[in-house]
Amino acid sequence: DLLLSNSCIPFLGSTEGLDFRTLLLDEERGRLLIGAKDHVFLLNLVDLNKNIKKIYWPAAKEKVELCKLAGKDAHTECANFIRVLQPYNRTHVYVCGTGAFHPLCGYIELG
């Protein structure tokens, strides 16, 4: 109904079903960060499909293999699901993911 009434702008950047997990709204700069399976997206709030920036951040291959050996599902559990997006300062965001059951964190420069 929303699409038919032109009341929304769908995000077309992901047709792969990336299992979105966390959001960080940066109203001051008009951006939205989305944490997903193996990806972090940076979107423009005015037009979600304009100038999409995407970081591919998968779990290490050896961690994925260990996860599968532990009996976990390769498609739904053995990935780097981004769970934390936290402002760090004016130029960086702190980000953490599951890393296929071996958590990892880092900083993203928003420049």
C-alpha positions as CSV (number, residue, x, y, z in Angstrom):
1,D,0.0,0.0,0.0
2,L,2.8,2.4,0.8
3,L,4.5,1.8,-2.5
4,L,1.2,2.3,-4.4
5,S,0.6,5.6,-2.6
6,N,4.1,6.8,-3.2
7,S,4.5,7.3,0.6
8,C,7.8,5.6,0.9
9,I,11.1,5.2,-0.8
10,P,12.2,1.5,-0.7
11,F,15.9,0.8,-0.1
12,L,17.0,-1.0,-3.3
13,G,20.7,-1.5,-2.3
14,S,20.2,-5.1,-1.1
15,T,18.5,-7.8,-3.0
16,E,20.6,-10.5,-1.4
17,G,18.5,-10.7,1.9
18,L,21.3,-9.5,4.1
19,D,19.5,-9.8,7.4
20,F,19.5,-6.3,8.8
21,R,20.4,-6.2,12.5
22,T,21.1,-2.7,13.7
23,L,20.6,1.0,12.8
24,L,22.4,4.2,13.6
25,L,20.7,7.4,12.7
26,D,22.9,10.5,12.2
27,E,20.3,13.3,11.7
28,E,23.0,16.0,11.9
29,R,24.6,14.8,8.7
30,G,21.5,13.2,7.1
31,R,22.8,9.7,7.2
32,L,21.6,6.2,8.2
33,L,24.1,3.4,9.0
34,I,22.7,-0.1,8.8
35,G,24.4,-3.2,10.1
36,A,23.6,-6.4,8.3
37,K,25.0,-9.8,7.6
38,D,28.6,-9.3,6.5
39,H,27.9,-5.6,5.5
40,V,27.6,-2.1,6.8
41,F,25.6,0.4,4.7
42,L,25.8,4.2,4.8
43,L,22.7,5.7,3.3
44,N,21.6,9.3,2.5
45,L,18.4,10.1,4.4
46,V,17.0,12.3,1.6
47,D,17.3,9.4,-0.9
48,L,18.2,6.0,0.4
49,N,19.3,4.8,-3.0
50,K,21.6,7.7,-3.8
51,N,25.3,7.4,-3.2
52,I,25.0,4.2,-1.2
53,K,28.3,3.3,0.5
54,K,28.7,-0.4,1.5
55,I,31.5,-2.1,3.4
56,Y,31.8,-5.8,3.0
57,W,33.1,-7.3,6.3
58,P,32.7,-11.0,6.4
59,A,34.0,-13.3,9.2
60,A,37.4,-14.9,8.5
61,K,37.2,-18.1,6.5
62,E,38.8,-20.1,9.2
63,K,36.2,-18.9,11.7
64,V,33.4,-19.8,9.4
65,E,34.9,-23.3,9.0
66,L,35.1,-23.7,12.8
67,C,31.5,-22.5,13.1
68,K,30.3,-25.1,10.6
69,L,32.4,-27.9,12.3
70,A,30.6,-27.0,15.5
71,G,27.3,-27.9,13.8
72,K,26.0,-24.4,13.1
73,D,24.2,-23.5,9.9
74,A,26.6,-21.9,7.3
75,H,24.0,-19.5,6.0
76,T,22.1,-18.4,9.1
77,E,24.8,-18.5,11.8
78,C,28.3,-18.6,10.4
79,A,28.7,-15.1,9.3
80,N,29.6,-11.7,10.7
81,F,26.3,-10.2,11.8
82,I,26.8,-6.6,12.6
83,R,25.3,-6.0,16.1
84,V,26.8,-2.7,17.3
85,L,27.0,0.7,15.6
86,Q,27.9,3.3,18.1
87,P,29.2,6.9,17.5
88,Y,32.8,7.2,18.7
89,N,33.5,10.8,17.8
90,R,32.7,13.2,14.9
91,T,34.6,11.2,12.4
92,H,34.3,7.5,13.5
93,V,31.8,4.9,14.4
94,Y,32.6,1.9,16.6
95,V,31.3,-1.3,15.0
96,C,31.1,-4.9,16.3
97,G,30.0,-8.1,14.6
98,T,29.6,-11.7,15.6
99,G,32.4,-12.9,13.4
100,A,31.0,-16.5,13.2
101,F,31.0,-16.8,17.0
102,H,34.4,-15.1,17.3
103,P,33.3,-11.4,17.9
104,L,35.3,-8.6,16.3
105,C,35.2,-4.9,16.5
106,G,36.7,-1.9,14.7
107,Y,36.2,1.7,13.7
108,I,34.7,3.1,10.5
109,E,35.9,6.5,9.4
110,L,32.9,8.3,8.0
111,G,34.8,10.8,5.9
